[in-house]
Amino acid sequence: MTTAPSPGDATSARAKSIVLALNSGSSSLKFGLYRVDASGAGILVTGEAEALGEPEGVFHVEDAGGARLVLEAGVLRGQREAVARIDAFLAKADMPAPAVIGHRIVHGGPELRQHCLIDDEVLSRLKAAVAFAPTHMPPALAVVAFAREHFAGVPQVACFDTTFHAQMPPVASVLPLPKALRDDGIERYGFHGLSCESILRQLGGEAPGRLIIAHLGNGASVTAVKFGKSVDTSMGLTPTGGVMMGSRTGDLDPGVLVYLLREKGFDGAMLENLVDHRSGLLGVSGIDGDMRRLKAESSDTDAQLAIDMFHYSVRKEVAGMIAALGGIDLIVFTGGIGENDPRTRASVCAGLDWIGVSLDEARNLSATNPLNDQVSRCAVRVLPSREDEQIARHAWALTTI
């Protein structure tokens, strides 16, 4: 396993600054091409292959200013074809070739807790970590394999969502289980770490001592950050825990799972499908796990209940993180819902008025920072999650002297 920079003497300094960031989902692949140096990361193009394997699949690319360069409807059958399509676009658009490729890896297991260059040893450890995130890891590993084929000889870097939380104190990271199980790597890892890193980078010197980051999307988490360090976070061993999500349960009484095993004949695969793919907003509403769809169907009693439960779940988690921090200076909303849904932000904050959180309605509706009003005892902001930029920065740093 390589964790130190590698010179790569055959590549020019200019080429070394070109980084391709790949961010895989179970049925999608986001990408961004960046020019990176010590002063920062500048986006050249960004895009996504969505709904892989589905008739409604779309491949789109935008330039640095957000102007659409490509919009193609059609089936890309999987991660292999998505990587090939990205490669073909970059060549046709006469984009500079990447000198390094960075991958978002959700889980590195107990052995891989720091961003690193991918070699055979790292690949072996990544495959061993699939059991910790069986929904996320197989497509990510497939993208790594296909990227090595299409960009032969280009260094590949693994950027872990767990790294930001690797130094959480034992009181937060240790799960209340026997030591023999804990020794097998069963602990609270935490996720959305690249998103949290990107929020801290955007805040810069304005980052306060007590910060809560609410990353709210199809996957959602709440993280307590004290003087720039993660001290607690809602997700646990896997990305299934914590707040209620699009199709994931979030935290659930373990007795429910025991009951399903004993009384309903569930096996491991059935439980995994239930807690990851058939629960959360989707399970409660019976309609969809997408907040936008549920808001359109809010006259439906179950859809409204799902929305209310999501807001309630996030609000309770934020309140718990305030206790973990011993107070609060700033709450940042990010992620697809956090950035784009003023109703969610207003509902979460309305339940925190006891701690002095108060939003300016007009600023919240327009997402104009700060979102809080003048009497609020806590600042509230909305910032974009820039995971791909963080991937590009880490990949550059690990391959540059």
Secondary structure, 3 states (H helix, E strand, C coil): CECCCCCCCCCCHHHHCEEEEEEECCCCEEEEEEEEECCEEEEEEEEEEECCCCCCCEEEEEECCCCEEEEEECCCCCHHHHHHHHHHHHHHCCCCCCCEEEEEECCCCCCCCCCEECCHHHHHHHHHHHHHCCCCHHHHHHHHHHHHHHCCCCCEEEEECCHHHCCCCHHHHCCCCCHHHHCCCCCCCCCCHHHHHHHHHHHHHHCCCEEEEEEECCCEEEEEEECCEEEEECCCCCCCCCCCCCCCCCCCCHHHHHHHHHHCCCCHHHHHHHHHHCCHHHHHHCCCCCHHHHHHCCCCHHHHHHHHHHHHHHHHHHHHHHHHHCCCCEEEEEHHHHHHCHHHHHHHHHCCHHHCCCECHHHHHHCCCCCECCCCCCEEEECCCCHHHHHHHHHHHHCCC
